[in-house]
């Protein structure tokens, strides 16, 4: 471990910060999947089938609405920027930060010359060497703890969990060390670490590989959480998380790695604390994040055909919530629907419902409605798995009932 640190950076002592300022301000400015079955654009259009099994893929991107497709395909090549899949956008953001800052390093299982289980770190070991892209044993508690120690010593590690469910083995390190050391040291230590990896309900990956750990980690003091949903915000959030002096957990959905989008050539960094206005509207505020953004946008097409005007917000920042953006929307529409893939009991939706009720209760014309995954282990059978997750038709029905 000492060899790793010395090979990366000469360790210098920290200056003691204000002991009353226990949460450091975040930076504010502006993967190839094995066996991939689909490539989809960020406007939820099926772009390219990479292999057979289209019936399973239709469960995610459906054609439930008879609306005219935009003719973006013919003009894509003329637009500025470059097209990337989401896992490639994550890699590009990571590579740019490793070029910019020699203290940035990566550690995790198979992140080295194999390139990571979803190829987010492909090619980085060859470029930056085995010390900055460190393959670890299958021991999440050990290498997560090592990453936290590296952060206290002046490095900016990115710890990859091969699957978010495996990070439960490192819950002690994430909770008692990662989230609390800045506070318990009286501000003497910073913990600029990023913990990232794939999660969410996939395609028949079974209960243990379909975890949604947002609800587990949201109660840990001192940790920020963000969830990417497009190649654009994946890269921007990755760069912001690496530059932040706070520990950040970046949630990536296993089904979104092959999402394709054109992103700018110039550098950009997103805020870790801002929601994204996906679709302005007047009748109802729909709050969502990650994969459910696409289920909501699919439902929005049907709702528009039925005469509704939904406002869709990708909250992105799961902790803290962007209550400024959310509050302005609630004051305008007076109706709120939350759509999440997290479990209903103790999930992000429950926390968001409480926050809106506490801050904007007087602006609501109806009770908040929350659509969440069922409180059951995710079944392996495909038909049962689909039943446990919110589908576009349920969103349409909920909006119709809410706006009566």
C-alpha positions as CSV (number, residue, x, y, z in Angstrom):
1,X,0.0,0.0,0.0
2,X,2.9,2.4,0.8
3,X,4.5,1.5,-2.5
4,X,1.3,2.4,-4.3
5,X,1.1,5.8,-2.6
6,X,4.8,6.6,-3.2
7,X,4.5,5.6,-6.8
8,X,1.6,8.0,-7.3
9,X,2.4,11.1,-5.3
10,X,4.7,12.4,-2.7
11,X,2.5,12.6,0.4
12,X,2.3,16.0,2.0
13,X,0.5,16.9,5.3
14,X,-2.9,18.5,5.2
15,X,-3.8,21.9,6.5
16,X,-6.4,21.8,9.2
17,X,-9.6,23.2,7.9
18,X,-12.3,24.9,9.9
19,X,-13.5,22.3,12.4
20,X,-17.0,23.6,12.2
21,X,-17.2,23.1,8.4
22,X,-17.6,19.4,8.3
23,X,-19.1,19.1,4.8
24,X,-16.7,20.3,2.1
25,X,-18.3,22.2,-0.8
26,X,-18.5,20.2,-4.0
27,X,-17.1,21.4,-7.2
28,X,-19.7,23.5,-9.0
29,X,-19.5,24.5,-12.6
30,X,-21.3,24.7,-15.4
31,X,-18.6,0.4,-21.3
32,X,-19.0,-2.0,-23.5
33,X,-21.3,-4.6,-22.0
34,X,-20.5,-8.2,-22.6
35,X,-23.3,-9.9,-24.5
36,X,-24.8,-6.5,-25.4
37,X,-28.3,-6.7,-26.8
38,X,-29.2,-3.2,-27.8
39,X,-28.0,0.3,-28.4
40,X,-30.5,3.0,-27.7
41,X,-30.3,6.8,-28.1
42,X,-31.0,9.1,-25.2
43,X,-34.3,10.1,-26.7
44,X,-35.4,6.5,-26.0
45,X,-35.4,5.4,-29.7
46,X,-34.1,2.0,-30.4
47,X,-30.9,2.7,-32.5
48,X,-29.3,-0.6,-33.3
49,X,-29.7,-4.3,-32.3
50,X,-26.4,-5.9,-31.6
51,X,-27.5,-9.4,-31.3
52,X,-30.6,-11.5,-31.2
53,X,-33.1,-11.5,-28.4
54,X,-35.0,-8.4,-29.4
55,X,-38.1,-9.4,-27.5
56,X,-36.4,-8.9,-24.2
57,X,-35.0,-5.5,-25.2
58,X,-38.5,-4.3,-26.1
59,X,-39.4,-4.4,-22.4
60,X,-37.1,-1.4,-21.9
61,X,-37.7,0.6,-25.1
62,X,-41.3,0.0,-26.3
63,X,-43.2,1.5,-29.2
64,X,-46.4,2.0,-27.3
65,X,-47.0,5.5,-28.8
66,X,-47.9,6.1,-32.4
67,X,-45.9,9.4,-32.8
68,X,-43.8,10.5,-35.7
69,X,-40.1,9.8,-35.1
70,X,-37.8,12.8,-35.4
71,X,-35.5,12.7,-38.4
72,X,-32.3,13.1,-36.3
73,X,-30.5,10.2,-37.9
74,X,-29.9,12.0,-41.2
75,X,-28.6,15.1,-39.5
76,X,-26.5,13.5,-36.7
77,X,-23.3,13.6,-38.6
78,X,-23.6,17.4,-39.2
79,X,-24.0,18.2,-35.5
80,X,-21.0,19.3,-33.4
81,X,-19.4,17.0,-30.9
82,X,-18.9,13.2,-31.0
83,X,-21.2,10.2,-30.4
84,X,-20.4,8.0,-27.5
85,X,-22.1,5.1,-25.6
86,X,-22.6,5.8,-22.0
87,X,-19.8,3.5,-20.8
88,X,-17.5,5.3,-23.3
89,X,-18.5,8.6,-21.9
90,X,-17.7,7.5,-18.4
91,X,-14.3,6.3,-19.6
92,X,-13.6,9.6,-21.5
93,X,-14.4,11.6,-18.4
94,X,-12.2,9.3,-16.2
95,X,-9.4,9.5,-18.7
96,X,-9.5,13.3,-19.0
97,X,-9.3,13.6,-15.2
98,X,-6.4,11.2,-15.0
99,X,-4.6,13.2,-17.6
100,X,-5.3,16.4,-15.7
101,X,-4.5,15.3,-12.2
102,X,-1.8,12.7,-11.4
103,X,-3.4,12.0,-8.0
104,X,-6.4,10.3,-9.7
105,X,-6.2,6.6,-9.6
106,X,-8.5,3.6,-10.1
107,X,-8.9,0.4,-8.2
108,X,-11.2,-2.6,-8.3
109,X,-11.7,-6.1,-9.6
110,X,-10.6,-6.6,-13.2
111,X,-10.3,-2.8,-13.8
112,X,-6.7,-3.2,-15.2
113,X,-5.8,-4.8,-18.5
114,X,-9.2,-6.6,-18.7
115,X,-10.8,-3.1,-18.8
116,X,-13.5,-3.7,-16.2
117,X,-16.6,-5.9,-16.4
118,X,-18.4,-3.3,-18.5
119,X,-15.2,-1.9,-20.2
120,X,-15.4,1.5,-18.4
121,X,-11.6,1.3,-17.7
122,X,-10.6,-0.3,-21.0
123,X,-7.2,0.8,-22.1
124,X,-6.4,2.9,-19.0
125,X,-3.9,0.4,-17.5
126,X,-1.9,0.5,-20.7
127,X,-1.8,4.3,-20.8
128,X,-1.4,5.0,-17.1
129,X,0.3,1.9,-15.7
130,X,-0.6,-0.7,-13.2
131,X,-0.1,1.6,-10.1
132,X,-2.7,4.1,-11.2
133,X,-5.1,1.4,-12.5
134,X,-4.8,-1.2,-9.8
135,X,-6.3,-4.7,-10.1
136,X,-7.4,-5.9,-6.7
137,X,-8.4,-9.3,-5.2
138,X,-12.1,-10.1,-4.8
139,X,-12.3,-8.4,-1.5
140,X,-14.6,-5.3,-1.6
141,X,-14.1,-4.4,2.1
142,X,-10.3,-4.4,1.7
143,X,-9.9,-2.4,-1.5
144,X,-12.6,0.0,-0.5
145,X,-10.8,0.6,2.8
146,X,-7.6,1.0,0.9
147,X,-9.2,3.6,-1.4
148,X,-10.4,5.6,1.6
149,X,-7.0,5.5,3.1
150,X,-5.5,6.7,-0.2
151,X,-7.9,9.6,-0.2
152,X,-6.9,10.6,3.3
153,X,-3.2,10.5,2.1
154,X,-3.8,13.0,-0.7
155,X,-4.9,10.8,-3.7
156,X,-8.2,10.9,-5.5
157,X,-9.2,7.3,-6.0
158,X,-12.1,5.9,-8.0
159,X,-13.2,2.6,-6.5
160,X,-15.2,0.4,-8.9
161,X,-17.6,-2.2,-7.6
162,X,-18.0,-4.9,-10.3
163,X,-21.7,-4.9,-9.2
164,X,-23.2,-2.5,-6.7
165,X,-24.6,-5.4,-4.7
166,X,-21.1,-6.5,-3.9
167,X,-20.4,-3.2,-2.1
168,X,-22.6,-4.3,0.7
169,X,-19.4,-6.2,1.8
170,X,-17.8,-2.8,2.2
171,X,-20.7,-1.1,4.0
172,X,-18.6,-0.7,7.2
173,X,-15.8,1.1,5.3
174,X,-18.3,3.3,3.4
175,X,-20.3,4.2,6.4
176,X,-17.9,4.4,9.4
177,X,-14.9,5.6,7.5
178,X,-15.8,7.2,4.1
179,X,-18.7,9.2,5.4
180,X,-17.5,10.2,8.8
181,X,-13.7,10.6,8.8
182,X,-13.8,14.3,7.8
183,X,-16.1,15.0,10.7
184,X,-14.5,12.8,13.3
185,X,-11.1,14.1,12.5
186,X,-12.2,17.6,13.2
187,X,-11.8,18.5,9.5
188,X,-8.1,17.3,9.4
189,X,-8.9,14.8,6.6
190,X,-10.6,15.1,3.3
191,X,-12.1,12.0,1.6
192,X,-12.1,12.9,-2.1
193,X,-13.1,9.4,-3.3
194,X,-15.6,8.2,-5.9
195,X,-17.3,4.9,-5.5
196,X,-19.0,3.7,-8.7
197,X,-20.4,0.7,-10.5
198,X,-23.4,-0.9,-12.2
199,X,-26.6,-1.7,-10.4
200,X,-30.3,-1.8,-11.0
201,X,-32.6,-4.4,-12.4
202,X,-31.1,-6.0,-15.5
203,X,-32.3,-8.7,-17.7
204,X,-32.7,-11.8,-15.6
205,X,-29.6,-11.3,-13.5
206,X,-31.2,-12.6,-10.4
207,X,-31.9,-11.0,-7.0
208,X,-28.3,-10.6,-5.8
209,X,-27.2,-8.9,-9.1
210,X,-30.3,-6.6,-9.3
211,X,-29.8,-4.5,-6.2
212,X,-30.7,-0.8,-5.9
213,X,-28.5,0.4,-3.1
214,X,-29.5,4.1,-3.1
215,X,-31.8,3.4,-0.2
216,X,-29.0,1.7,1.8
217,X,-26.5,4.6,1.4
218,X,-28.7,7.6,1.5
219,X,-28.8,7.7,5.3
220,X,-25.0,7.8,5.7
221,X,-24.0,11.3,6.8
222,X,-21.2,13.0,4.8
223,X,-21.8,11.2,1.5
224,X,-23.1,12.6,-1.8
225,X,-25.0,10.4,-4.3
226,X,-25.7,11.0,-8.0
227,X,-27.2,8.8,-10.7
228,X,-26.3,9.2,-14.3
229,X,-28.9,8.5,-17.1
230,X,-27.3,9.8,-20.4
231,X,-23.8,9.8,-21.9
232,X,-23.7,13.6,-21.5
233,X,-24.5,13.6,-17.7
234,X,-22.5,10.4,-17.1
235,X,-19.3,12.2,-18.3
236,X,-20.1,15.5,-16.6
237,X,-21.0,13.9,-13.3
238,X,-17.9,11.6,-13.4
239,X,-15.6,14.6,-13.8
240,X,-17.4,16.6,-11.1
241,X,-17.3,13.6,-8.6
242,X,-13.6,13.2,-9.1
243,X,-12.9,16.9,-8.5
244,X,-15.2,17.0,-5.4
245,X,-13.5,17.0,-2.0
246,X,-16.5,15.0,-0.7
247,X,-17.0,11.2,-1.0
248,X,-19.4,10.6,-3.9
249,X,-21.2,7.5,-4.9
250,X,-22.0,7.4,-8.6
251,X,-24.8,5.0,-9.5
252,X,-24.8,3.6,-13.1
253,X,-27.6,1.4,-14.4
254,X,-26.6,-1.8,-16.0
255,X,-29.1,-1.4,-18.8
256,X,-27.9,2.1,-19.8
257,X,-24.3,1.4,-20.7
258,X,-25.1,1.1,-24.4
259,X,-27.1,4.3,-24.5
260,X,-25.8,6.5,-27.3
261,X,-25.7,10.3,-27.5
262,X,-23.7,13.1,-29.1
263,X,-21.7,15.0,-26.5
264,X,-19.6,18.2,-26.8
265,X,-16.0,18.1,-27.9
266,X,-15.1,20.8,-25.4
267,X,-14.6,20.1,-21.7
268,X,-17.6,20.4,-19.4
269,X,-18.3,19.6,-15.8
270,X,-21.8,19.3,-14.3
271,X,-22.9,20.2,-10.8
272,X,-23.4,17.3,-8.4
273,X,-26.3,19.1,-6.8
274,X,-28.5,20.0,-9.7
275,X,-31.5,18.3,-11.2
276,X,-32.1,18.3,-15.0
277,X,-35.3,19.6,-16.6
278,X,-35.9,16.9,-19.2
279,X,-39.3,18.1,-20.4
280,X,-41.1,21.3,-19.4
281,X,-44.8,21.0,-18.7
282,X,-47.8,22.5,-16.9
283,X,-50.0,19.8,-15.5
284,X,-48.0,17.5,-13.3
285,X,-44.4,17.2,-12.1
286,X,-42.8,13.8,-12.7
287,X,-39.6,13.2,-10.7
288,X,-37.4,10.3,-11.7
289,X,-33.8,9.2,-12.3
290,X,-31.6,6.6,-13.9
291,X,-33.4,4.0,-16.1
292,X,-36.9,5.1,-15.1
293,X,-36.2,8.4,-17.0
294,X,-36.9,6.4,-20.2
295,X,-40.0,4.7,-18.9
296,X,-41.3,8.2,-17.9
297,X,-40.5,9.7,-21.3
298,X,-42.2,6.8,-23.0
299,X,-45.3,7.4,-20.9
300,X,-45.0,11.1,-21.6
301,X,-45.7,10.5,-25.3
302,X,-48.9,8.7,-24.5
303,X,-49.9,11.4,-22.0
304,X,-49.3,14.2,-24.6
305,X,-51.5,12.3,-27.0
306,X,-54.2,12.2,-24.3
307,X,-54.0,16.0,-23.7
308,X,-51.8,16.1,-20.6
309,X,-48.7,18.3,-20.4
310,X,-46.3,16.5,-17.9
311,X,-43.1,18.2,-16.6
312,X,-40.3,15.6,-16.3
313,X,-37.3,16.2,-14.1
314,X,-34.3,13.8,-13.8
315,X,-33.3,14.6,-10.2
316,X,-29.8,13.2,-10.8
317,X,-28.6,14.3,-7.3
318,X,-30.0,11.7,-4.9
319,X,-28.4,13.3,-2.0
320,X,-28.8,16.2,-1.5
321,X,-32.0,16.8,-3.5
322,X,-32.2,19.9,-5.7
323,X,-35.2,21.4,-3.9
324,X,-34.8,24.6,-5.8
325,X,-35.6,23.0,-9.2
326,X,-38.1,20.6,-7.7
327,X,-39.9,23.3,-5.7
328,X,-40.3,25.7,-8.6
329,X,-41.9,22.9,-10.6
330,X,-44.3,21.9,-7.7
331,X,-45.3,25.6,-7.4
332,X,-46.2,25.6,-11.1
333,X,-48.0,22.2,-11.5
334,X,-49.3,21.5,-8.0
335,X,-49.2,17.8,-8.7
336,X,-46.3,15.4,-8.1
337,X,-45.6,11.9,-9.3
338,X,-42.4,10.1,-8.3
339,X,-41.2,7.2,-10.4
340,X,-38.2,5.1,-9.2
341,X,-36.7,1.7,-9.6
342,X,-35.7,1.7,-5.9
343,X,-37.8,-0.3,-3.4
344,X,-40.9,1.4,-2.0
345,X,-40.1,1.0,1.7
346,X,-37.3,3.4,2.7
347,X,-36.4,4.3,-0.9
348,X,-35.4,7.5,-2.6
349,X,-39.1,8.2,-3.3
350,X,-40.0,8.0,0.3
351,X,-37.3,10.6,1.2
352,X,-38.3,12.8,-1.7
353,X,-41.9,12.6,-0.6
354,X,-41.0,13.7,2.9
355,X,-38.8,16.6,1.6
356,X,-41.6,17.9,-0.7
357,X,-44.2,17.6,2.0
358,X,-42.1,19.5,4.5
359,X,-41.2,22.3,2.1
360,X,-44.0,22.7,-0.4
361,X,-47.1,21.2,1.2
362,X,-49.1,24.4,0.7
363,X,-48.6,24.2,-3.1
364,X,-50.0,20.7,-3.6
365,X,-53.5,20.2,-4.9
366,X,-53.4,16.4,-4.4
367,X,-51.3,13.9,-2.4
368,X,-48.0,12.9,-3.8
369,X,-48.0,9.7,-5.7
370,X,-44.9,7.4,-5.7
371,X,-44.5,4.5,-8.1
372,X,-41.7,2.2,-6.9
373,X,-40.5,-1.4,-7.3
374,X,-42.2,-4.0,-5.3
375,X,-40.7,-5.0,-1.9
376,X,-39.7,-8.4,-3.1
377,X,-36.4,-9.9,-4.2
378,X,-36.1,-9.4,-8.0
379,X,-37.2,-12.7,-9.6
380,X,-35.0,-14.5,-12.2
381,X,-38.0,-15.2,-14.5
382,X,-38.3,-12.5,-17.0
383,X,-42.1,-12.1,-16.8
384,X,-42.0,-11.9,-13.0
385,X,-39.0,-9.5,-13.1
386,X,-41.0,-7.1,-15.4
387,X,-43.9,-7.2,-12.9
388,X,-41.8,-6.0,-10.0
389,X,-40.6,-2.8,-11.9
390,X,-42.7,0.3,-12.8
391,X,-43.8,0.2,-16.4
392,X,-44.9,3.1,-18.7
393,X,-48.6,2.0,-18.7
394,X,-48.6,2.4,-14.9
395,X,-47.2,5.9,-15.1
396,X,-49.9,6.9,-17.6
397,X,-52.6,5.6,-15.3
398,X,-51.1,7.3,-12.3
399,X,-51.0,10.7,-14.0
400,X,-54.6,10.3,-15.2
401,X,-55.8,9.6,-11.7
402,X,-53.7,12.3,-10.2
403,X,-55.0,15.0,-12.5
404,X,-58.6,14.2,-12.2
